Amino acid sequence: MNIINGKQIQEEKIKDFSNQIESINDTIKLTVIQIGNNEASNVYIKNKQKICEKVGILFEHLKYDETNEEELIEKIEQLNTDRSVTGVLVQLPLPKEINEKKVIDAIDPLKDIDGLTTTNLGNLFSGNKGLVPCTALGVIEILKSINAPIEGSNVVIVGRSRLVGLPLSGLLLKENATVTTCHSKTKDLKEKTKEADILIVAIGKKQFIKEDYVKENAIVIDVGINREDGKLYGDCDFENIKNKCKAITPVPNGVGPLTITMLISNLIEAYNLQKKN
């Protein structure tokens, strides 16, 4: 059994990205827009700022106590045309009265660092160059770093969100995996997950996946982050599953560090795509 160290993989990738940014010899800048004062969002943004500063990327944080949809989209459109801004990220969640999809789709796809626009999702599934959600990229990075045999493997994803499950299915198909995507309406979920050589779980339910959901010697990637009484838990029952697995990501320090690291990968990719256009 191998517990995958996301922090260690992160350190290796940061070195690589720092070298790439140094060789670019130009300014790369990320602008993050935040509405309100969500505590979790504050933490995520601080972490994004830290990693940007670590690799030499300029970071701008635009924080509004409140705003309306029209003003928010207007601001995004200004940033779209600002040549000094490489990437635009709207921190989610947004207030209920603002249409999240409409706001995200207002971002120029070439600056869409979260990879959440309809255009970029379409690019992924049509084989075009584009930006992909960071968590999905992070999962692929983890699998490659442990030399997981993706090609030909039976991969089961539990969860179909635009942020994780949906883009991951596209990325894994590109790697020639056989992909099954499960969700809340899937019948006989346990029977599906027990067939997985690689099981990826992203449903937001604390310790939902138990030992009897997992095949012997499977690779398990737990994307879940569930907060309870100041502690973090994954979507998998880690302690009971770990000895059954060939490899497994813990929570925290599994997928999380790679999610934020792939933000830098997307900023470099965005810079390169913008130079071509």
N, C-alpha and C positions, 0 to 999 in steps of 0.2 A: 504493500500500500504506500502510495506516494501522495503526501499533502502538498499541493501546488502552492508555491510561494509567489503570490502576485507582486509583492513589494520588490522581490529580487528581479523578476522579469521587467518590472517598471524601471528599475535602475539601469538595466542594460539598454532599454529602449530610449531612455532620456539621453544617455551618452550618444547614441546613434543620431537622435534628432538634433541634439546640440551641435554636432559636427555638420549636419546638413544645413542648419540655419547659419552657421558660421561661414560655410562655403557660398551661401546665397549672397552674402554681403549686401543686403538690402533690408529695409524695415518691414517687419510683419507685425500687424496690429489686430487685436481682438477687441471688439466692443460687445459688452454684455448689458442687456436691458433687463431691469428688474422692476416689477410693480408690487408695491406693498412691502411687508416685512416678515415674510415667512421664515421661521427659524432655520429649517432645513436648507432652504434656498441660500440663506446667508452663509452657511457652512460650505455648501457646494461652490458658491462664488469665490469665497476666500481660497479654497483649494485650487480653483482654476487660476486665480491670480498668482498664487505661489508657484505653480508649475510653469506658467508663462514667464514669470520673472526669472526663474531658474535657468531657462533655456534662451533667454534674451528676446522674448516677444513682448511688445508693448501691450498694456492692458488698460482698457477704459471701462469703468463701471457707471452706467447711467441708471440711477435709482429714483423712482417716482413713488411718492406716497400713494397717489392715485392718478389715473388718467382714463380717457375713454378710448374706444377702439379706433376711432378716426384719427385722433392725435398720435396714437401709437403707430399706426400704419404710416402716417405722414413722416414720423421720425425714422422709421425703417427705410422708407424711400429716400430720405436724405442720406442715410448711411450707405445705401446701395450705390449712390452716385459719388460718394466721397472716396477718392482714389487712395487716400491714406489709410483706409480701413480695409483689412484683408478679410476679416470674418465678422459676421453678426450672429449673435446668439440671444434669443429671448428666453429668459429663465422661466421654466414652468414649475408649478401651475400658475395660470393667470386667474384673475378674478372671474367669477361665474358669468358676469354680464358681458365679458369679452369673448368673441368667437376665436378660440385657439387656432383652429385650422386656417381660418382666413388670415390671421396675423402671421402664422408661420409661412403661408404661401406668398405673403408679401415680400419675404426675404429673397433677394437675388440668389438663384440656385448656386451660383459660383461663390457666394459668400455664406452659404447655409452650412455652418460648421457642425450643427447637430444632425445634418443629413435628413431632415424631416419634411422638406417640401415635397409636394406631389411630384414635381419634376425629377428630383433626385431619387425618389423611390422608383419612379418609372425607369430612370436611367439604369438602376441596379438590375431590374428584371428584363430590360431589353439589351443588356450587355454594353451600354454606353458608359463612358467615363463620367464619374460624378462623385459626390460626397455621400458617405454612408454613416448611419448612426454609430457613435463612438463605442457604446457597449457591445454592439454586434461585432465591430472590428476587434475590440478587446478580447472577446471570446475566441475568435479565430487566431489571434496572436498567441493566446495561452495554448491552444491546441497545437499550434506549430512549434512553440517553444519546448513542448514536452515530446515532440516528434510523434504525436498521435496519428495513427493511420486513417486519415479522413477519407481518402479515396476508396470507394467501395464499401465503406462502413455504413452500418444501419444507425442513423442519427435520429433520435426522437427529441423534439422541442416541445416543452409544455409551456404554452403561452403564445399568443399571436399578436402582440402589440406592435405598433409602428416603430417603436423604439428598439425592441429586441427581437421578438419571435419572427416577425415578418421579414425584416432585412437579413436576419441570420439564415432563414431558409434559402434566400437568394444567394448569399455568400457560400453556403455549404454546397448548394447545387453546382456552383461554379467550380468547387473543389472536387466534384464528382462523387459526392456522398449520396446515399439514398436517404431522403429526408421525409419524416412523418411529423406533421405539426398537430399537436393536440391542444384542446382548450376546454372551457367549462361545459361544452355540450358533447364532448367526446364520450362515447360509450365504452365501457370496459377499459378505462384509462390504465389500470394496473397491468393488464395484459399487453398493452402497447409499450409501456415503459420498460417492462421486463425483457423486451426484445432488443433493447437499445445497446449497441456497442458503446455509443456516446450518448449520454443523457444530459440535456440542457434544460434547466428549470427556471422559469421567469414568470411566476404567477402572483407573487406578493402575498403568500399565505405561509405563516410561520410553521416551519418543520412539517410541511404537508406531505412530502415524499418520505415514506418510511422504508425500512430495510427490505420489505417484501415487494417493493416497487422496482427494485434494482437487480439487474442481472449480475451474476458473479463475474468479477474482473472487468466491470464496465468502467468507463471514464465518466465522472459526474461533474458537471459545471453548474454551480449554484449561483444564479444571478440575483436571487432575492435579497432584499434589505428590509427587514421588519424590526421596528423599534418598539421595545417594551420595557418599561421600568429602567430606562437609561441604558439598556443593553441592546446589542444588535443580534438578530437571528436571521438565518437564511431560510429558503423555502424547503430545504432538506434537513432531515433529522441526522445531522452530521455525526454525532458520537456513535449512533447505532449503524450507520451506513459505512463509515470510513474503512473498516476492516474487510469489507466485502469488495471494495473498489480497487481497481488498478491505480487510479489517480482520482483525486477529488479537490475542489477548491473550497477553502474555508470561508466563513463570513465572520468578521471582516478579513481584509488582506488577501482576498482571492481575486475576484473579477473587478472590484472597485478601483484599485490602483491603475488597472489597465484602461478602464473607461476614461479616466481623466487624462491618461497619457496619450490615448488615441485622439484626443482633442488637438494635440500638437501635430500629430500626423495629418489630421484634416486641415489644419492651418497651412502646413507646407504644401499639401495637395491643392488647396484653394489658391495659394500664391502662384503655383505652377500653372493651374488652369487659367487664371486671370491673365497671366503673361502671354498665353497662347491666343487669347481672344482680343 
